[in-house]
Amino acid sequence: MQRRFRRFKKKMNQRFQNFLNLLALLFKLGFTLLLLFFVALFLISRPLNIFSDFFVNHSEETVEIGRLSEDEFIQRVEPTAKEVEQTHGVRPSLLIAQAALESDWGNSGLSKESNNYFGIKGSNGREYATKEYYEDEWENIQTSFKQYNSMEESIIDYANLIDNGTSWDANFYKEVKEAGDYKEAAYALQEAGYATDPDYASKLIHIIEKYHLYEMDH
């Protein structure tokens, strides 16, 4: 009888020990799975931020790398500016200064996305945010600007505007063309209402004189 009892006790102890081992194994397995779950969760969410940061930084670097310097911009515009001086009678100095001012030296969204270097508006164009000066203060507005296939196309359209005027007045910019020098031309452009900025003419003159653009005029 005692032998049987000892055997039974031994068997029960063994089963209990097996049960404890199973519990320990399940605990380790559960802990491992929980750990893997959190690791997977981290890896799923974190790379999105990493890649997002990468593309944002890469995009910013691309913008900086692709940004034109003032001298590079002048070199790009100069050949076409000299051509339209012969064909349309528009001063290269004024044209380049306007293109620089209106397009932030070819770096504005309007010039990069729509090849619009002179801020020329158009009802069938693309809308952009801009500022207009009304009643002694600047106002932020959304308006439609023309789109062009190239910088050269934008320059020619501008030259046509100065040479041929508007649809309602062919002589709208006549005084700009007939001005004796770049200063008179800049003020005539402002008087005609090309831009609402009260300092528009002085800004153009500053650019022309800083980069000696008047030397291109004939």
Contacts in CASP RR format, 6 or more apart in sequence:
PFRMAT RR
TARGET T0000
AUTHOR 0000-0000-0000
METHOD contacts of the structure
MODEL  1
MQRRFRRFKKKMNQRFQNFLNLLALLFKLGFTLLLLFFVALFLISRPLNI
FSDFFVNHSEETVEIGRLSEDEFIQRVEPTAKEVEQTHGVRPSLLIAQAA
LESDWGNSGLSKESNNYFGIKGSNGREYATKEYYEDEWENIQTSFKQYNS
MEESIIDYANLIDNGTSWDANFYKEVKEAGDYKEAAYALQEAGYATDPDY
ASKLIHIIEKYHLYEMDH
67 107 0 8 1.000
68 76 0 8 1.000
68 105 0 8 1.000
68 106 0 8 1.000
68 107 0 8 1.000
69 105 0 8 1.000
70 100 0 8 1.000
70 105 0 8 1.000
70 211 0 8 1.000
71 211 0 8 1.000
73 99 0 8 1.000
73 100 0 8 1.000
73 105 0 8 1.000
73 106 0 8 1.000
74 96 0 8 1.000
74 100 0 8 1.000
74 211 0 8 1.000
74 213 0 8 1.000
76 151 0 8 1.000
77 95 0 8 1.000
77 96 0 8 1.000
77 99 0 8 1.000
77 100 0 8 1.000
77 117 0 8 1.000
77 151 0 8 1.000
77 155 0 8 1.000
78 92 0 8 1.000
78 96 0 8 1.000
78 216 0 8 1.000
80 151 0 8 1.000
80 152 0 8 1.000
80 155 0 8 1.000
80 156 0 8 1.000
81 90 0 8 1.000
81 92 0 8 1.000
81 95 0 8 1.000
81 96 0 8 1.000
81 155 0 8 1.000
81 216 0 8 1.000
82 92 0 8 1.000
82 216 0 8 1.000
84 90 0 8 1.000
84 95 0 8 1.000
84 155 0 8 1.000
84 156 0 8 1.000
84 159 0 8 1.000
85 91 0 8 1.000
85 92 0 8 1.000
85 95 0 8 1.000
85 216 0 8 1.000
85 217 0 8 1.000
85 218 0 8 1.000
87 159 0 8 1.000
88 159 0 8 1.000
88 160 0 8 1.000
88 162 0 8 1.000
88 163 0 8 1.000
89 159 0 8 1.000
89 163 0 8 1.000
89 177 0 8 1.000
90 158 0 8 1.000
90 159 0 8 1.000
90 162 0 8 1.000
90 163 0 8 1.000
90 177 0 8 1.000
91 179 0 8 1.000
91 182 0 8 1.000
91 185 0 8 1.000
91 217 0 8 1.000
92 213 0 8 1.000
92 216 0 8 1.000
92 217 0 8 1.000
93 182 0 8 1.000
93 208 0 8 1.000
93 213 0 8 1.000
93 214 0 8 1.000
93 215 0 8 1.000
93 216 0 8 1.000
93 217 0 8 1.000
94 176 0 8 1.000
94 182 0 8 1.000
94 185 0 8 1.000
94 186 0 8 1.000
94 189 0 8 1.000
94 204 0 8 1.000
94 208 0 8 1.000
95 155 0 8 1.000
95 158 0 8 1.000
95 159 0 8 1.000
96 207 0 8 1.000
96 208 0 8 1.000
96 211 0 8 1.000
96 213 0 8 1.000
96 216 0 8 1.000
97 186 0 8 1.000
97 204 0 8 1.000
97 205 0 8 1.000
97 207 0 8 1.000
97 208 0 8 1.000
97 213 0 8 1.000
98 118 0 8 1.000
98 158 0 8 1.000
98 189 0 8 1.000
98 204 0 8 1.000
99 106 0 8 1.000
99 117 0 8 1.000
99 118 0 8 1.000
99 155 0 8 1.000
99 158 0 8 1.000
100 106 0 8 1.000
100 207 0 8 1.000
101 200 0 8 1.000
101 203 0 8 1.000
101 204 0 8 1.000
101 207 0 8 1.000
102 108 0 8 1.000
102 111 0 8 1.000
102 117 0 8 1.000
102 118 0 8 1.000
102 119 0 8 1.000
103 110 0 8 1.000
103 111 0 8 1.000
103 116 0 8 1.000
103 117 0 8 1.000
103 118 0 8 1.000
103 119 0 8 1.000
104 111 0 8 1.000
106 112 0 8 1.000
106 117 0 8 1.000
109 128 0 8 1.000
110 116 0 8 1.000
110 119 0 8 1.000
110 128 0 8 1.000
110 145 0 8 1.000
111 117 0 8 1.000
111 151 0 8 1.000
111 154 0 8 1.000
113 126 0 8 1.000
114 125 0 8 1.000
114 126 0 8 1.000
114 128 0 8 1.000
114 145 0 8 1.000
114 146 0 8 1.000
114 147 0 8 1.000
114 148 0 8 1.000
115 147 0 8 1.000
115 148 0 8 1.000
115 149 0 8 1.000
115 150 0 8 1.000
115 151 0 8 1.000
115 153 0 8 1.000
115 154 0 8 1.000
116 145 0 8 1.000
116 146 0 8 1.000
116 147 0 8 1.000
116 148 0 8 1.000
116 154 0 8 1.000
117 151 0 8 1.000
117 154 0 8 1.000
117 155 0 8 1.000
117 158 0 8 1.000
118 154 0 8 1.000
118 155 0 8 1.000
118 157 0 8 1.000
118 158 0 8 1.000
119 145 0 8 1.000
119 146 0 8 1.000
120 145 0 8 1.000
120 146 0 8 1.000
120 154 0 8 1.000
120 157 0 8 1.000
120 158 0 8 1.000
120 161 0 8 1.000
121 143 0 8 1.000
121 144 0 8 1.000
121 145 0 8 1.000
121 146 0 8 1.000
122 144 0 8 1.000
122 145 0 8 1.000
122 146 0 8 1.000
123 144 0 8 1.000
124 144 0 8 1.000
125 144 0 8 1.000
125 145 0 8 1.000
125 146 0 8 1.000
125 147 0 8 1.000
126 144 0 8 1.000
126 145 0 8 1.000
126 147 0 8 1.000
127 142 0 8 1.000
127 143 0 8 1.000
127 144 0 8 1.000
127 145 0 8 1.000
128 142 0 8 1.000
128 143 0 8 1.000
128 145 0 8 1.000
129 140 0 8 1.000
129 141 0 8 1.000
129 142 0 8 1.000
130 140 0 8 1.000
130 141 0 8 1.000
130 142 0 8 1.000
130 143 0 8 1.000
131 138 0 8 1.000
131 139 0 8 1.000
131 140 0 8 1.000
131 141 0 8 1.000
132 138 0 8 1.000
132 139 0 8 1.000
132 141 0 8 1.000
132 196 0 8 1.000
133 139 0 8 1.000
133 196 0 8 1.000
133 197 0 8 1.000
133 198 0 8 1.000
134 196 0 8 1.000
146 154 0 8 1.000
146 157 0 8 1.000
148 154 0 8 1.000
148 157 0 8 1.000
161 173 0 8 1.000
162 173 0 8 1.000
162 176 0 8 1.000
162 177 0 8 1.000
163 173 0 8 1.000
163 177 0 8 1.000
164 170 0 8 1.000
165 171 0 8 1.000
165 172 0 8 1.000
165 173 0 8 1.000
165 174 0 8 1.000
166 172 0 8 1.000
172 192 0 8 1.000
173 188 0 8 1.000
173 189 0 8 1.000
173 192 0 8 1.000
173 194 0 8 1.000
175 188 0 8 1.000
175 191 0 8 1.000
175 192 0 8 1.000
176 185 0 8 1.000
176 188 0 8 1.000
176 189 0 8 1.000
176 192 0 8 1.000
177 185 0 8 1.000
179 185 0 8 1.000
179 188 0 8 1.000
181 214 0 8 1.000
181 217 0 8 1.000
182 205 0 8 1.000
182 208 0 8 1.000
182 213 0 8 1.000
182 214 0 8 1.000
182 217 0 8 1.000
183 201 0 8 1.000
183 205 0 8 1.000
186 200 0 8 1.000
186 201 0 8 1.000
186 202 0 8 1.000
186 204 0 8 1.000
186 205 0 8 1.000
186 208 0 8 1.000
187 201 0 8 1.000
189 195 0 8 1.000
189 200 0 8 1.000
189 201 0 8 1.000
189 204 0 8 1.000
190 200 0 8 1.000
190 201 0 8 1.000
194 200 0 8 1.000
197 203 0 8 1.000
207 213 0 8 1.000
208 214 0 8 1.000
END
